[in-house]
Amino acid sequence: MPLVLLAVLLLLTACGGGADLPQSTLVPRSDFSADLFGLYKNVFWWALGVFILVEGLLLVAIVRFRARPGRAEPKPVHGHTVLEISWTLAPALILVFIAVPTMRTIFSTAGHAPEGALRVEVIGHQWWWEYRYPTLNISAYNELHIPVRTPIQLDMTSADVIHSFWVPRLGGKRDLIQGRTNRIAFRADSTGEYWGQCAEFCGASHANMRLRVFVQSDSVFQRWVDQQRASPATPAKGSPAEAGQQVYRRSPCIACHTIAGLSQGRVGPDLTHVGSRFTIAGALFPNNAEILHRWIMNAPAMKPGALMTPQSLSPQDLDALIAYLQSLK
Amino acid sequence: MKTWLTTTDHKRIGLLYFWTAFGFFLIGGLEALIIRAQLARPDGGLGVSAETFNQLFTMHGTTMVFLALMPLSAAFFNFMIPLQIGARDVAFPRLNAFSYWVFLLGGLFLNASFIAGPLFGADRLSVAPDAGWFGYENLTSRQFSPGPNVDFWLLGLQILGIASLAAGFNFIVTILNMRAPGMRMLRLPPFTWMTLITQFLVITAFPVITVALVLLMFDRFFGTHFFVPQGGGDPILWQHLFWMFGHPEVYILILPAMGIVSEVLPTFSKKPLFGYTVVVYSGVVIAFLGWSVWSHHMFSSGLGPIADSVFAGTTMLIAIPTGVKIFNWIGTLWGGQIRFTTSLLFAVGFIAMFIIGGLSGVSHASAPSDLQQTDTYYVVAHIHYVLFGGTILGLFAGMYYWWPKMTGRLLSESLGKVHFWLTMIGMNLAFFPMHFSGLLGMPRRIYTYSSELGVTGFNQASTIGAFLIGLATLVFVWNLLRTRWQPISAPHNPWGGATLEWAIPSPPPVYNFTVIPTVESRMPLWQTERHAPMRPLPERPPAPIHVPGGSWWPLITATGLPVMAIGALSHVIPVVLAGAAVVIVGIYRWAYEPFEM
């Protein structure tokens, strides 16, 4: 019994007080996640009712029928056919009330967006995310930008092992599997920053494969699209960023990273607009000079298994390189 | 010493299973405590590395399923089944010994990976399996897991599978053929019934995982592409094969505990099991349905709405026979004279906790709802309510119930009650908050999490709970060891049980029954409406009883298997052949061993 109270109490506080928790499944902000939460609530109340009834019966049985001296020997009851039939049928009946909305939601959340939805291809990598907007001809990395109240369809696959795309407040998870395309479709209700992370165990840095979704008003989204479409910023003559561009050109960075017009590496994320991102390394760290400093010098120490090898750059070169990367808005 | 190495006595093998599995249970528990300690703090925790953490949760799952819970049940199968059905031993005593040795060696082989790093030129001591107990392809392919870690896992599980299969066939034959006169199928004690169902699941489910592991082995060792997408293979095939085994495996773990509870409740309420036939048949139904639900582990893998609907439906159906069992247990208690022994407390605890695990399971059966919960701590909560709150509490009920029969010594009831309450408080503190961690967005299998998720408090509660369970287990260990140092002798039938094992001394003599009893009712030792209690058996055997001597060949044959695995692991073909030779010669000599010794 105290357990029930605890459960209800905690769930209510979680629902009410947890509004600002970034990864909560209890604060849906899309049609998809709202459907799932509705279904969960349906199951939850049925389960709570059954829980109270059955645990209550158990409690009554052990309190009422505890052995007391002077009590008659119990009657050797072997069973009761009517009871057996009724407690077979009762759960079956309850399950109908759960099964019907379940089936309905299975089909409504199967991942088919209406005509005119914005299609984004999601590609999972160990341990970062790549997003391609085929209709807009842009790409994004780890941070997904989408317009609010617009149907979105994500076509998802993996470049290596199985990952699972999960942004709880926008919807349920779906696996990214090499050689297959899985879909989810949703429409975000309100602008804001939503957190997510990989939900299928995918190796050493599974815990560090995080992501952000920025749901933006149409105008803000359009500004972002224009920014991503632009060619990379050209550093001013004589600025530290220009020196950094030279460092980048002769560094091993170019083997794995792309900056439009400079390099075409495909192993790591594209850096053409890296300065416009809020986070780096799979949405794991804020994108600032101090973090970039540590990251370039020894990435695997910050993110186990990261493929980027520790670099040995002079302090001046490193500062210049970071200035250049930050200039790539 | 020699008599233990060569023993074919089911009671000694049962004790060997018990102590070995209990040892692995402690190791698996220790792994869990390191996991929980790490997660007590967000953003890096206590500094356990990602690699170590991944090894720990992989080995925790693998150890608890294959090396602790299954063999702890096997300890009771071994010790109790021949006694419950009125037999002198199992059908194939040497095969039984072979099962045990294969299990022991397979467990040691798996755990040797913790210190085998230097042998493989690894830069760390431990090369333990690190791809999860479910070993999803294509993470487990050679490309993404190049080290020996996954090889240890797939070879170790193949060895353990042999032990399970041998035991499965052995117990099916034993239960069907070795019953005492009059012990008809519907007079079998419920524990024996659940064991029989479990063994049918074992012999049907283990071949599936064996096939999957062999294919995986071919992919990793010989470059085939069964699961490799670039080669036209399919990683989803692995998931189907694994869960086709993995879901029946859940029932392999829970049905024996359900059997134990169905023994303990009648004894301590002084009433026959309510709805015996319904309890038996619902077990059979659970086993059948258990084969039709595997894809509910794969709702997020994109099987499509039709498959999702079917598996959601079958999964919901399985709640019905499970619920029926629970109602029948409450019906057994109802109107009884309940004695609150530790064993009964654990059995009631089993029902109370299993209800929670069953109900959270319904939210997984609802496929779309599961898209939010799968692979989160909500599922971790669910499986621990089922496998700890269910299986382990049930096994503890069995330990307190049968320990006097197995050793002839009574466990302390007061220490037992401390153990029970600490376990209950600990497990609820550990596992209940995990529901919330999961609902608030914490995925499972992560070595660290962001403090901004708001789940730090729930994780700290879980950690405290886990250490309370650890403390409770120490109390239990103390209780077990105390029976050696301060023995209190147990009578034949300390609890007033109704089944045949209570008709003979504690511990039973090597031949079990002085005379094979003739069974006239489901509860031979109790007065029923139609039958008087069975007459006591003679104290001494009226005629000499032949007891087979021991044999070295089960142990020798078993040693060939890890030798083969070591050869495969290190890619040295002659070692594989040497191991195979030991197995073949062992089986040959075993087959031609003279019957009389």
Chai-1 contact restraints between the chains, C-beta under 6 A:
chainA,res_idxA,chainB,res_idxB,connection_type,confidence,min_distance_angstrom,max_distance_angstrom,comment,restraint_id
A,L10,B,F436,contact,1.0,0.0,6.0,A-B,restraint_1
A,L21,B,L440,contact,1.0,0.0,6.0,A-B,restraint_2
A,L21,B,G454,contact,1.0,0.0,6.0,A-B,restraint_3
A,Q23,B,G441,contact,1.0,0.0,6.0,A-B,restraint_4
A,Q23,B,L453,contact,1.0,0.0,6.0,A-B,restraint_5
A,S24,B,L440,contact,1.0,0.0,6.0,A-B,restraint_6
A,S24,B,G441,contact,1.0,0.0,6.0,A-B,restraint_7
A,T25,B,Q372,contact,1.0,0.0,6.0,A-B,restraint_8
A,T25,B,L439,contact,1.0,0.0,6.0,A-B,restraint_9
A,L26,B,L439,contact,1.0,0.0,6.0,A-B,restraint_10
A,L36,B,P368,contact,1.0,0.0,6.0,A-B,restraint_11
A,L36,B,S369,contact,1.0,0.0,6.0,A-B,restraint_12
A,L36,B,L371,contact,1.0,0.0,6.0,A-B,restraint_13
A,L36,B,Q372,contact,1.0,0.0,6.0,A-B,restraint_14
A,L39,B,S366,contact,1.0,0.0,6.0,A-B,restraint_15
A,L39,B,P368,contact,1.0,0.0,6.0,A-B,restraint_16
A,L39,B,S369,contact,1.0,0.0,6.0,A-B,restraint_17
A,Y40,B,S369,contact,1.0,0.0,6.0,A-B,restraint_18
A,V43,B,V362,contact,1.0,0.0,6.0,A-B,restraint_19
A,V43,B,S363,contact,1.0,0.0,6.0,A-B,restraint_20
A,V43,B,S366,contact,1.0,0.0,6.0,A-B,restraint_21
A,V43,B,S369,contact,1.0,0.0,6.0,A-B,restraint_22
A,A47,B,L359,contact,1.0,0.0,6.0,A-B,restraint_23
A,A47,B,V362,contact,1.0,0.0,6.0,A-B,restraint_24
A,F51,B,L359,contact,1.0,0.0,6.0,A-B,restraint_25
A,V54,B,I355,contact,1.0,0.0,6.0,A-B,restraint_26
A,L57,B,I330,contact,1.0,0.0,6.0,A-B,restraint_27
A,L58,B,I330,contact,1.0,0.0,6.0,A-B,restraint_28
A,L58,B,I351,contact,1.0,0.0,6.0,A-B,restraint_29
A,A61,B,I330,contact,1.0,0.0,6.0,A-B,restraint_30
A,A61,B,L333,contact,1.0,0.0,6.0,A-B,restraint_31
A,A61,B,W334,contact,1.0,0.0,6.0,A-B,restraint_32
A,I62,B,I338,contact,1.0,0.0,6.0,A-B,restraint_33
A,I62,B,V348,contact,1.0,0.0,6.0,A-B,restraint_34
A,F65,B,G336,contact,1.0,0.0,6.0,A-B,restraint_35
A,F65,B,I338,contact,1.0,0.0,6.0,A-B,restraint_36
A,R66,B,I338,contact,1.0,0.0,6.0,A-B,restraint_37
A,A67,B,Q337,contact,1.0,0.0,6.0,A-B,restraint_38
A,A67,B,I338,contact,1.0,0.0,6.0,A-B,restraint_39
A,A67,B,R339,contact,1.0,0.0,6.0,A-B,restraint_40
A,P74,B,K270,contact,1.0,0.0,6.0,A-B,restraint_41
A,P74,B,K271,contact,1.0,0.0,6.0,A-B,restraint_42
A,P74,B,G335,contact,1.0,0.0,6.0,A-B,restraint_43
A,P74,B,G336,contact,1.0,0.0,6.0,A-B,restraint_44
A,P74,B,Q337,contact,1.0,0.0,6.0,A-B,restraint_45
A,P76,B,P272,contact,1.0,0.0,6.0,A-B,restraint_46
A,H78,B,P272,contact,1.0,0.0,6.0,A-B,restraint_47
A,G79,B,F274,contact,1.0,0.0,6.0,A-B,restraint_48
A,G79,B,G275,contact,1.0,0.0,6.0,A-B,restraint_49
A,E84,B,G275,contact,1.0,0.0,6.0,A-B,restraint_50
A,E84,B,V278,contact,1.0,0.0,6.0,A-B,restraint_51
A,W87,B,F327,contact,1.0,0.0,6.0,A-B,restraint_52
A,T88,B,V324,contact,1.0,0.0,6.0,A-B,restraint_53
A,P91,B,A319,contact,1.0,0.0,6.0,A-B,restraint_54
A,P91,B,I320,contact,1.0,0.0,6.0,A-B,restraint_55
A,P91,B,G323,contact,1.0,0.0,6.0,A-B,restraint_56
A,A92,B,I320,contact,1.0,0.0,6.0,A-B,restraint_57
A,L95,B,M316,contact,1.0,0.0,6.0,A-B,restraint_58
A,A99,B,M316,contact,1.0,0.0,6.0,A-B,restraint_59
A,T102,B,A312,contact,1.0,0.0,6.0,A-B,restraint_60
A,T102,B,S366,contact,1.0,0.0,6.0,A-B,restraint_61
A,M103,B,S309,contact,1.0,0.0,6.0,A-B,restraint_62
A,T105,B,P368,contact,1.0,0.0,6.0,A-B,restraint_63
A,I106,B,P305,contact,1.0,0.0,6.0,A-B,restraint_64
A,I106,B,D308,contact,1.0,0.0,6.0,A-B,restraint_65
A,I106,B,S309,contact,1.0,0.0,6.0,A-B,restraint_66
A,I106,B,A367,contact,1.0,0.0,6.0,A-B,restraint_67
A,I106,B,P368,contact,1.0,0.0,6.0,A-B,restraint_68
A,F107,B,P305,contact,1.0,0.0,6.0,A-B,restraint_69
A,T109,B,P368,contact,1.0,0.0,6.0,A-B,restraint_70
A,A110,B,P305,contact,1.0,0.0,6.0,A-B,restraint_71
A,V161,B,N138,contact,1.0,0.0,6.0,A-B,restraint_72
A,V161,B,L139,contact,1.0,0.0,6.0,A-B,restraint_73
A,V161,B,F144,contact,1.0,0.0,6.0,A-B,restraint_74
A,S164,B,S300,contact,1.0,0.0,6.0,A-B,restraint_75
A,P168,B,G441,contact,1.0,0.0,6.0,A-B,restraint_76
A,G172,B,L371,contact,1.0,0.0,6.0,A-B,restraint_77
A,G172,B,Q372,contact,1.0,0.0,6.0,A-B,restraint_78
A,K173,B,S300,contact,1.0,0.0,6.0,A-B,restraint_79
A,K173,B,L371,contact,1.0,0.0,6.0,A-B,restraint_80
A,R174,B,S300,contact,1.0,0.0,6.0,A-B,restraint_81
A,R174,B,G302,contact,1.0,0.0,6.0,A-B,restraint_82
A,D175,B,S300,contact,1.0,0.0,6.0,A-B,restraint_83
A,D175,B,S301,contact,1.0,0.0,6.0,A-B,restraint_84
A,Q178,B,P229,contact,1.0,0.0,6.0,A-B,restraint_85
A,G179,B,P229,contact,1.0,0.0,6.0,A-B,restraint_86
A,N182,B,G302,contact,1.0,0.0,6.0,A-B,restraint_87
A,A199,B,D375,contact,1.0,0.0,6.0,A-B,restraint_88
A,A199,B,P443,contact,1.0,0.0,6.0,A-B,restraint_89
A,F201,B,G132,contact,1.0,0.0,6.0,A-B,restraint_90
A,F201,B,R445,contact,1.0,0.0,6.0,A-B,restraint_91
A,G203,B,L139,contact,1.0,0.0,6.0,A-B,restraint_92
A,A204,B,A50,contact,1.0,0.0,6.0,A-B,restraint_93
A,A204,B,E51,contact,1.0,0.0,6.0,A-B,restraint_94
A,A207,B,I446,contact,1.0,0.0,6.0,A-B,restraint_95
A,A207,B,Y447,contact,1.0,0.0,6.0,A-B,restraint_96
A,A207,B,T448,contact,1.0,0.0,6.0,A-B,restraint_97
A,P304,B,A50,contact,1.0,0.0,6.0,A-B,restraint_98
